Amino acid sequence: MNNQPNVLLFSVILGAVFILLDVYVLGHWTVYVRRKGMNPGWHRSMWIIAFVMLVLYAFAVSRRNFFRLDGLDVILLGISTFWYLPKLGIAPVLLVRDIMRGFARLFRPRHPERRSEATPRPEQEATPRPEQEATPGPEQEATPRTEQEADPARRKFLANSAWSLSAVPYVMVGNGMWRTIYDFQTIQVDLNIRKLPRAFDGMRIAQISDIHAGSFPDHRPFQEVRRILDVLKPDAIVITGDFVNAKPMEMSVIARELAQLKAPYGVFASLGNHDHYNTPQEHAELVKTIRGLGVDLLVNENRRIVDGGSSLIIAGTDNSGFKQSFGKIDRALFGVMDDEATILLAHDPTYWDKEIVGATNVDVMLAGHTHGGQFGVQLLGFEWSPAQYVYKQWAGLYGAGEQLLYVNRGIGTVGPPLRIGIPPEVTLFTLRAASVADGLT
């Protein structure tokens, strides 16, 4: 059951990147301090901190692994993240500056020295008269002083400005770690489903995903999620996996609030890859705990919601993806009629292209897993994250024909405990019957 990816190499490579970042950035900082004539403690203290941070990172990772951190490990990783991550913004600026300086030196024109400056004539070598030793007039010194002082002054200004601006990445990371990490956003989406019976038109389903209870400092973040859901009053609630980082004991952080989640049609869930990062005994305990808290956990199975003579299927697969293959779509859809509207809970969005599109009668698949990258930009409808270079479907709504996929950005974190530009998400779906939208009876 312990189907976690081998992250030893990943952790070592990441540690090596951290070391290179520190050497490069702190090397420039040391040069700057020395040129400014500042106290050596300004750069020596930074090297000491760099060593301490590397030890903290190695200690946290060696205790568990990068993707299974919780409790103390999350705190230690958070501290080292605050030290290292801003340098990913500082280092490129320094690199561009170094490259520009290199090109400037390479293509700088070399003017031969004038003979009068290089080899004085004999008559010029004679001892000058006292009046000639006097301070030269303004017209004699203006040009040399301007040429010699302008460029250093400009470099000094740019250097001071660059190091002042280096504080910006630290402000951004600090904001993402301590203010916006649990700044939950509610996104409302209409889902047009051709096969949806008119009885379910207007039905509202709330989705949360990727809780990662072990990453929460206490119960309060999930308490806020529960309050948001209470205000939304959805007809059903779905949770698309990753309840924990690894251990079932992490559920104690969210247990009280999870048990209070209520909806008229019920609370349904599927499992994620992190829910399998444990022993068979621990996994069985986790499943038992989730179900014991009133959550209808769908492990390759489905439920039929009936309203009069109409029905809606909520199905759920176990996780497939990220070196796991527990999902059994044939079992999850067992007994489902072709003309029944079906919503599938499947944690990993890569399952969509592999098993769902064009191969099943699933109308909507709800997923999570990506966290939206936890870092990116949302501005006036534009959204970008490094996650989009890893996952074809990484956040939001996607379609293929009449089949739909929605990827939730998650409410918890894994790895660095921060969110920058990609807030945690609670999604509220409103189901729309195509027959109603088309004005048909």
JODA-V595738 format. One record per run of one state. SS is the DSSP state (a for helix, b for strand, c for the rest). FROM is the first residue (numbers start at 1). LEN is the number of residues. Records with the same first field share a line. If there is no record, write none. Layout:
SS = FROM-LEN, FROM-LEN
This chain:
c = 1-7, 37-4, 64-8, 85-2, 108-7, 119-3, 126-4, 134-4, 166-1, 179-6, 194-4, 201-3, 209-4, 216-4, 233-3, 241-7, 254-1, 260-7, 271-2, 277-3, 293-3, 298-3, 308-2, 317-3, 321-4, 326-3, 333-8, 349-1, 357-7, 369-2, 374-1, 380-2, 390-6, 401-2, 408-12, 421-4, 438-4
a = 8-29, 41-23, 72-13, 87-21, 115-4, 122-4, 130-4, 138-28, 167-12, 198-3, 213-3, 220-13, 248-6, 255-5, 273-4, 280-13, 329-4, 350-7, 371-3, 386-4, 434-4
b = 185-9, 204-5, 236-5, 267-4, 296-2, 301-7, 310-7, 320-1, 325-1, 341-8, 364-5, 375-5, 382-4, 396-5, 403-5, 420-1, 425-9
